[in-house]
Amino acid sequence: MTGTLQNLAGVLGVTLGAGALLGFIKNIVTLGDRLSDLSDATGISIKTLGGLRPIVEASGSSIEDFATGMRAMMRSLVEANDPASKQAEALKRLGISTKDMLRFMSDPDGFIRAYAEGLAKLPTVAERLAVAQELGSRAGAKQLAIFIDIAQNGLPQLSEETAKAYEKLGKLADR
């Protein structure tokens, strides 16, 4: 009887272990697909999105919500072409010039760095919130702590190898 129970426990352990492994692999493929899709939608590199994910999730948000907020901010760059716009004024308060703004339209990772550094330089939380809300609406204000973290600790990024693996997983999931 004891031998039968031990064999049953061994079979269940292998089965549960294999199930857990398959679940883990599925989660990794899903994450790779999410990061790849968000990168395609925002222009933010998988390397940056993956590096930001722990900070974003620690703030109580999701990487998808972060990407949505970034899309709103990137639209603000387009609207800031009008020097009289509120967006242009907000960018000016961050120290981002029209020339910088044009460059950031094709460099979202650079925009994240400059935006974070500009916000951190504003003297009060109220000013930071006002600018964040002007450029990113409610999402921008909710993400203020994320950008202050980036300003203080730098823009976290995945290793090149990990980013490439997630990119490949994203392509695999799209098949």
Secondary structure as UniProt FT lines:
FT   HELIX           2..42
FT   HELIX           46..58
FT   TURN            59..60
FT   HELIX           63..79
FT   TURN            80..81
FT   TURN            83..84
FT   HELIX           86..93
FT   TURN            94..95
FT   HELIX           98..104
FT   TURN            105..106
FT   HELIX           108..121
FT   HELIX           125..142
FT   HELIX           144..153
FT   HELIX           160..174
//
